[in-house]
Amino acid sequence: MRIFVTGAAGFIGSSVCDRLLADGHRVLGVDNFNAFYDPVVKARNIAEAERHPHFECIRGDICDGGTLADAFARFRPERVIHLAAWAGVRPSIEHPAIYQKVNLEGTLTLLEQCRLAGVDRLVFASSSSVYGARKTVPFREDDPVDNPISPYAATKKAGELLCYTWHHLHGLHTHCLRFFTVYGPRQRPEMAIHKFARLIEAGEPLTLFGDGQSSRDYTYIDDIVDGVVASVERVEGYRIYNLGESETTTLVDLVDHLGRALGQTPQVRFAPMQPGDVPRTFADIGRARAELGYDPQVKIAEGIERFAAWFRAQPKG
């Protein structure tokens, strides 16, 4: 298939592109290489893909309808995987306007281009953050998600709604995938595991917000990619799927795993919980198992070991 991937040079996007190419698909990516983190890192993410004869990455913005129209006209995609977004809960509280611009206007621009170009299959990257501060676990796709507690979460829920509207009005078959705390090689540098690894290696203390007992359903990148690929191959109608490991790990246990993988004892200090943080995430993946064949394989200890090996192989500074 010919598959158009937004956010192609990012953590998840570049990993998805590598898998699609390995599976024999043709891939056109788009990424604006913004300064959310060092564009050099993004260039390194897609270096291998750019050597593949069936891959190209456009330097462009999903908010630019002309860029998308030109790309669709030239490439004629059969499927779209929409991963591009301004990410992060805490930054969204400080800079909500950019989240509205990219995550809503950008998504709407892409949906309209799908309509205009006659592309009728799309996979949209949503987030477990849409569940808010729910206390009832595990989180299921039919749980109410009307109370997001960060602008980022609100834009992801709004993105799901936009996708449904284009499905209803224009017949756009869409899967919305709610990712649960993705980690692994190429993880963005500001994300907790990557940030903690740098501090541990430097012998500096880690700041844990709360009492360390908050927990997350950490999901290894290879398992997420498996879910995305299964979705793009099966996308039909309008469906929402959780993609997680369906296991939880506390923050203090995560730090212990990371310390062991790096062969060091982390120094820890505690601070109050931050606005937008949730106490727990935990995915019910029954729907994804039954309908996508999703079957996550990488447990947290193994995943952290793999991340640590990748981290230590990266250029320093």
N, C-alpha and C positions, 0 to 999 in steps of 0.2 A: 504493500500500500504506500501511497504518498501521504505523509503525516506532517502537519505543521505544528511546531512546538513553541509556545511562548515561554519566556524565561529560560531559554535553552542553555545559557551559560551558568546558571545558578547551581546550587547544591543538588537539588532534586532533578532539575531540568537536564543538566549535563549527564547525570546517571541514567535518566530515561532515554536520552538520545543514544548513548552508548549501547543500551540494550536493544533499542529498535533497530539500529544498524546491524548489530550481531544477528538479529532475527531476519534480516534481509529486506527491511523496509527502506524507502527513500525518505529522507528527513530534511525539511527546511526549518531552521530555527530563527527566532528573533529575540534579541536582548539589547537593552539600551546601555548596558555596562555602566550603570549609575554608580555614584560614590557612596552608596550605603555601606559597602566595604570595598576594598582595593580592587579596581578592575583588573589588575594584573593577576589576581587570584582567579577571577572568572576566565580570563584568557587561558590560564593553565588548566582549568576544568575541561575546556573543550579542545585542547590541543590535539588529543588523540583522535577525536571525532573529525576534526578539520583535515586530517590526513586521509579520511575515507572518501572514496569517489562519489558516494551517494549522500553526502552531507554538505550543507552550506548554512552558515549563520549570518543573518542580516543584522547589522548594527542599526537598530531602529526602535521606535517607541510604540507600544500598543495603543496609545492615545492618539496617534497620527493615522487617521483613516486612509490617507493617501499611500502611506507606506504599506499598510495591510492590503489595500486594493491592488497595488502593484505586485505584491508578493503572491496573492491569491491568483491573479490573472496569469502570472508566469508559471507558477508551480502546480496549480489546479489540485489542491489537497483533497483527499478523500476523507480524512479525519483531522480533527484539531484537538490538541492537548493543551489546555490553558493553565499554565503554572505561574506565569508572571504575576507578581504582586509586590506591594511594599509590605514587608514582613515585620513581625515583632509586636508584642502586646505593649510593653512599656513605652517604646518610642511613639506608638500611635496616640498615647495620652498627651505627649508633649507636642506632637506635630500632626494633628488629625486631618488637616487639609490635604496633605499629600496622599493620605490613605484614601480619602474620598476621590481624589483626582485619578489615581492609578487604579485602585481596586474596583471602583464603581464606573467611572467614565471609561477607563480602559476596557473593562469587561463589556460594557454596553457597545463600545466601538467595534470590538471583536465579534460580538453577537450579530450586529448589523451587517458586518462584512460577510459572515457566514450566510445570512439571509440573501444578500445581494449576489453572492457568488454561487448559491445553490449547494453549499456544503451542509449536509444534514446530520452529521455525527460529531459530537463534542464531549470531551471529558474535562471537567472543571475541578481544580484543586481547591477544596474548602478546608476547614480546620476544626479540630475538636474544641477550639475556643468558643464555637457557637453555643456549646452547652452551658456556658457560664459557670456559676458557682454551685452547680447541682451537688446534692449530698447523696442522692439515690444512685447507686451503681449496680451493674455496669451501665454505661450510657448506650441507649438504643436510638436508632434512626428516627423512630416515631415519638421520642420524648419531646415535650414542648421546648422550644429554643427561642423564646420571645424576650429573654432578658439578658442580652449580652452585656458584659461589664468592661469592655474596652472598645475604642473605635475600630481597632483591627477586627475584633470578633463581629462587630456590627456590619462591617463591610463584607465579611465573608458570608454572613447570613443573607445580606442584601444581594450578593452575587448569586447565591442559590435561587433566590426569588426571581431575579432577572432571567436566569436560565429557564426556570419554569415558565415564565411569561412567554419567552421566545419558543419554547416547546409547544405551549398552548396555541399561540397565535400563528406560528410559522412552521410547526412540525419538526423543530430541531430536536433530534434525539440526544438526550443529555444524561450523563452520569455525574453526580456531584460526589466527590470523594473527600471524606473528612479525615485528614491525616492526624495521627496522634504522635506528637513529639518525636520527630524524625531525627536520627543521629547516624553517624558513620563517616567514612572518608568523604572529604569535600564539605563537611558541615561548615556553615557560615561561622566566621571567627567570633562573632558576638554571642553566639549561642552558648548555653551554660557548659556543656561538656567540653567544647573547644576552649572556652575561656578558662575553665578550671584547669585543664591540662597545661596551658601556658603558665598559669600561676604556680602549679605544683612543680613544674620543671624549673621555674625560676626561684623556688624556695620561698615564695611569698604566700601570705595567708589568703584563704578563700572566705568570702562573705556569704553566708547562707541566710536567706530571708525567712523569718519564722523560726520555729523550733527544730527544723530539720526533718519533721515528720510528714510534710507535704509529699504527695506521691504522684508519679506520672506513669503513663503507659508508654514507655520508651520503645520506639519502633525502628528497627534497623533498616537502613536505606535499601538493601537488596529486597527486603520483604515489601516495602512500599513500591518499589519499581515493579515487582511481580504483580501487585494489585493494579497499578496503572496500566500495565500492558494487557492484563486480563480484561480490564474495563474497556480499553479502546478496541479490543477485538470483539467485544460483545455488546457494545453500547446500543441500546434499544429503548424507546420510550423515555420516561423521566424517572430516574431512581437515585436515591441517596445511599451511600455505603460508608460505614466506618472502616478505616484501615489502621489497625493497631496490632499489638502483640497479644492483647487481652490478658496482660499481666501488669502488675504495678510494682514500682520500686520507689522507696522513700529517698529523699534527697541525701540523707546521711549514708544510706547504703550505696547510692550512686557514687558518692565521693570515695567510699571505701573501695569499690570496684576499680575506680580510676586510679587510686593510689597504688593498689596492687599491680595493675597493668603497667604502671610507669615505674614500679619498684621504689616508691617513695612514700613517706608518711605525710599526708596533707595536714597543714595547719588551718584550723577552722575558727572563725568567729561568727557570731550570730547578730542579726539586725531585724528590725520589725518587718512584717510582711509589707509588700509593695502594692500600691493600687493596681488593679487589673489582674493580680495573681489569683489563681483558684487553688483550693486545697487538694484537689485530686482529679485525675482523669483516668478513665478505665473504659475501654471499648468492648462492647458486645459485637463480635464479628460474625455472628451466626448468619446474617443475611449475605455478607460477602463470601463466606464459605460456601453457602448453598447455591448462590447464583453466579459467582465469579470463579469458584474453585480456589479462592484465596486461602493460603495455608502457611502462615508465617513460621519460619524455621529457626531464626537466630535469637537465642536467649541473651539476656542483658550481659552476663559475664563474658560470653564469647564475643558479642558485639563490641564491648568496650575494649577487649584485647585487640580486635581487628582495628578499631579506631586508633588505639595507642600506637600500633605498628605503623599505620599510615602517618600519624602525626609526627612521629620521630623521623620519618623519611622526608618530611617537607623541608624546603629551604628556610633557613632561619632569618628573622628580621623582616 
